[in-house]
Amino acid sequence: MVDIAIQKDIKFDLNNSMKSIFDQNTDFNLNFIDAAPNSFSKPTVDGDTHIDHSGSTKLANGRIMLQSMDLSIRMNTNLATGSKEYVAATIMHEALHAYLDFSQTIINQHIDIATNYINSMQQQLLNMFPSTLTPDDAFALAWGGLKDDAVTLYSRLSTAQKDNITIANKNFKSGAMGQPCTP
């Protein structure tokens, strides 16, 4: 599914996007796993992220010193009917979870993503999909999966922005908008 969503024409852009989001760190390996909907806490969950801590050193303060990041991102196979734009936003979202796990400093990752990464994700999505995303839709996709945890930040958005977040995520996830993942 990931291969279909991210063909070679946008692999370079996604790689650059991840480097931009992850700043200067290039020591990470992303492994994508297609997972059945019933393997998630809820079948509607788009994905989740796990870090392999093997070879790491546990420090006295409870933190873990990682030499590199080996990440497994499980993607719900239901996303195969979605758009490339939605899958790319989901990959960025899950990769940010991995990065925040790596930093070991964030208590609520969704609040941190909503506070610090929305604009970056929006810009990277616009760079990757300049002909199929508007700035408003890229903003909406960047907000995907955050509103229930980042309630205070979400409540500050206009009604039009909130409505677009709901509508755009529904339409891009279903494949009604954007480039289809299926050939």
C-alpha positions in Angstrom: 0.0 0.0 0.0 2.8 2.4 0.9 4.6 1.6 -2.4 1.4 2.4 -4.3 0.8 5.6 -2.4 4.3 6.9 -2.7 5.6 6.2 -6.2 9.1 7.2 -7.2 7.9 10.6 -8.4 7.2 11.7 -4.8 9.7 9.5 -2.8 12.3 12.2 -3.1 9.9 14.8 -1.7 8.8 12.5 1.1 12.4 11.9 2.0 13.1 15.6 2.0 10.0 16.2 4.1 11.1 13.7 6.7 14.5 15.3 6.9 13.0 18.7 7.2 10.7 17.5 10.0 13.4 15.5 11.7 15.8 18.4 11.4 19.4 17.1 10.9 19.0 13.5 12.1 19.5 11.1 9.3 20.0 8.0 11.5 16.6 6.5 11.2 15.1 3.5 9.3 11.4 3.4 8.6 9.8 0.0 8.0 6.2 0.0 6.9 3.9 -2.9 7.6 0.5 -3.4 6.2 -1.8 -4.4 9.1 -5.4 -5.6 9.1 -8.0 -3.3 10.6 -8.8 -5.7 13.5 -5.1 -5.6 14.6 -5.5 -2.0 15.9 -7.2 -0.8 19.0 -10.1 0.3 16.8 -10.5 -0.8 13.1 -10.6 2.9 12.1 -7.1 3.7 13.4 -5.0 4.7 10.4 -1.6 3.6 11.8 0.7 3.3 14.7 4.4 3.5 15.4 6.8 1.3 17.3 10.5 1.9 18.0 13.0 -0.9 18.3 15.1 -0.1 21.3 17.5 -3.0 20.9 21.1 -2.0 21.1 20.1 1.1 23.2 21.5 2.1 26.5 19.2 2.8 29.4 20.4 5.8 31.4 20.1 6.2 35.2 17.3 8.9 34.7 15.1 6.3 32.9 15.7 7.8 29.5 17.1 5.6 26.7 20.1 6.6 24.7 19.4 5.6 21.1 22.2 5.4 18.6 19.8 5.3 15.7 16.0 4.8 15.2 14.6 1.6 13.8 10.9 2.3 13.4 8.0 0.2 12.4 5.0 2.0 11.2 1.9 -0.2 10.8 -0.5 1.1 8.2 -4.2 0.0 8.2 -4.9 -1.8 5.0 -8.2 0.1 4.8 -6.1 3.1 3.7 -5.5 1.4 0.3 -8.8 2.9 -0.8 -7.7 6.4 0.3 -5.7 9.0 -1.5 -2.0 9.4 -1.8 -2.3 12.7 0.0 -4.0 11.1 3.0 -1.5 8.2 3.2 1.4 10.7 3.0 -0.1 12.8 5.8 -0.6 9.6 7.8 3.0 8.6 7.3 4.2 12.0 8.4 2.0 11.8 11.4 3.3 8.4 12.4 6.9 9.4 11.7 6.5 12.4 14.0 5.3 10.0 16.8 8.5 8.1 16.3 10.6 11.2 16.4 8.8 12.4 19.6 9.3 9.0 21.1 13.0 9.3 20.2 13.3 12.7 21.8 11.7 11.3 25.0 10.6 14.7 26.2 7.0 15.0 25.1 4.1 14.1 27.4 1.2 14.5 24.9 2.5 14.0 21.4 -0.7 15.1 19.7 -0.6 18.5 21.5 3.1 18.9 20.5 2.4 18.0 16.9 -0.6 20.5 16.8 1.6 23.2 18.4 4.8 22.7 16.5 4.4 20.7 13.3 1.1 21.6 11.6 2.7 24.3 9.5 5.6 22.2 8.5 3.4 19.2 7.6 1.1 21.5 5.6 4.0 23.0 3.6 5.6 19.5 3.0 2.2 18.2 1.7 1.8 21.2 -0.6 5.4 20.6 -1.9 4.5 17.0 -2.6 1.1 17.5 -4.1 1.1 21.0 -5.6 -1.6 20.3 -8.2 -4.0 18.4 -6.0 -3.9 20.1 -2.6 -5.0 23.6 -1.6 -3.4 25.2 1.4 -6.7 24.7 3.3 -6.8 21.0 2.5 -3.1 20.5 3.4 -3.8 22.2 6.7 -6.8 20.0 7.3 -4.8 16.8 6.5 -2.0 18.0 8.9 -4.7 18.2 11.6 -5.9 14.6 10.9 -6.0 12.6 14.1 -5.2 15.4 16.4 -8.4 17.2 17.3 -9.5 14.9 20.1 -6.2 15.3 22.1 -5.3 18.9 21.2 -8.7 20.1 22.2 -7.7 23.6 23.4 -5.7 24.3 20.2 -8.5 22.9 18.0 -11.1 25.0 19.8 -9.1 28.2 18.7 -9.6 27.4 15.0 -12.5 29.0 13.1 -15.7 27.1 12.4 -14.7 27.0 8.7 -11.3 25.5 9.5 -12.9 22.8 11.8 -15.5 22.0 9.2 -12.8 21.6 6.5 -10.7 19.4 8.8 -13.6 17.0 9.2 -14.7 17.1 5.5 -11.3 17.0 3.9 -10.0 14.1 6.1 -13.2 12.1 5.3 -13.0 12.8 1.6 -9.2 12.2 1.2 -9.4 9.1 3.4 -12.2 7.6 1.3 -10.5 8.5 -1.9 -13.3 10.9 -3.0 -10.7 13.6 -3.2 -7.0 13.5 -4.2 -5.0 10.9 -6.2 -6.1 7.3 -5.7 -3.7 4.8 -4.3 -5.1 2.0 -6.3 -3.9 1.8 -9.9 
